[in-house]
């Protein structure tokens, strides 16, 4: 019996984001993976996913990830993750604050077989970093 797509989402978050296992990228994403953000798309396939993970894990330590799945059908999953971490390194234009940060990312993931081919994503990470900077 094939694993549910929701279980693939949970496993990808545990392996890639929480544990930082960059060698596992190909187990979860297609070579042509693309993510659609608010005002642009990011492609790059496996290399793009690795760049993102390296950036996040370089800026935030002790990552803890909780995944909530809202809807799953035959090739799509709508889900949210809540991430808790310490802001130890620069991220985009935000210098390291040393503070604990909690943020949410929301996704709709489209699968091709058991691999994520495309996602639509929204995050409140920048808002949370702004708030941490003001404290």
N, C-alpha and C positions, 0 to 999 in steps of 0.2 A: 504494500500500500504506500503510495506517495505521501510524503510529508505535506502538511498544509502550507499554503503560501505564508500565512501568519507565522508559522513556526520558522520558516526561512527568514522572515524579517527579524524575529527575535534572535535567531542564531547569528545572523549577520551583524547585528548590533553588539552582541556579546563578543564575537571573535574579532571584529574589526575595530570598533570604537572603544569598547571597554578594555580588551586585552591587547589591542594594537597589532594583531597578526596580519601584517600586510601581504604575506604570502597567500592568504586565503581570499583575496579579492576576486580571483577568477572562479571561486566556488559560488559566488553570490551575484556577480554582475556580468552582463554581456560585454564583449570587446567594444561594442559601439554605444555603450551606456551614455545617456544624456540626462541632465537635470534641468528643469525649467524653473527659473526663479522669477521674482516679481517683474524685473525689467530686462532680463536677458537669459539666454540658455548657456549652460556649460557642458561641453562634450568632453572628449578626451579619454573615454572608455576606462580601461583599467588604470592607466597612468593618471588620469584626472582624479579618480577615486583615491589612489595612493597619495597624490599631492594634498588633497583635502584632509585625509586622515593624518598625514605627517604634520600639517599645519595645526590642526586641532590638538593633537596629542603633544605638540611642542609648546603650545600656549597654555594648556590645561592639564594639570596632574590629577591623580586619583579620581579618574572619571567613573561615575556610577550612572548607569543607564536603566531606565524603566520604560518598557514599551507597552502601550495600550493600543489594541487593535479595535477599530470601530466597525468596519465592513470588509468582508472578503467575498469575492466572487471567483469565477473560473480563471481570470488572469489579472485581477487588480486587488489591491489591499489599500484601504484608507486607514492610516494609523498616526499615532503621536508618540514621541518619546520625550521624557523628562530627563535632563542631564544635570547632574550635580558634580562640580569639580572646583579645584582651586586654580585661580588665574595666575599662573607662574611665569608666563612669557608673553611677549608682545603678540597681539592678534589684530590684524588689519591696522587701524590707526589707534588702537587702544594699548597703551603700555601696561605691562604687568602690574596688577594691583595687589596681589597676594591675598585677595579676598576669595571666600567661597561664593560661587555663582551657581544659580539654578536657572535653567532656561528650558523652553519647549520648542520643539521642531514638529511641524505637521507635514505629512506626506500623503500623496497618492502614488503608489508604486504599480507600474505595469510590468508584468512578467512575460518573458518568452520562455516557455518551458518552466524550469525551476530557477531561471536567472532573471534578475531585475534588469530590464532593458531601458526603462524610462521612468522618471519621477517628476512630480510637481511638488515643490517644497516652499514652506513659509516658516520663518524662525523669529523668535523674539530675543535672540542672543545679543544683538547690538543694543537694544533697549535695556537689557539687564546689565550690560557693561557700562552704559551711561549712568545708570542708577548707582552702581558700585563706585564709580569714579566720584560721584557727588557726596558720598558718605564720609 
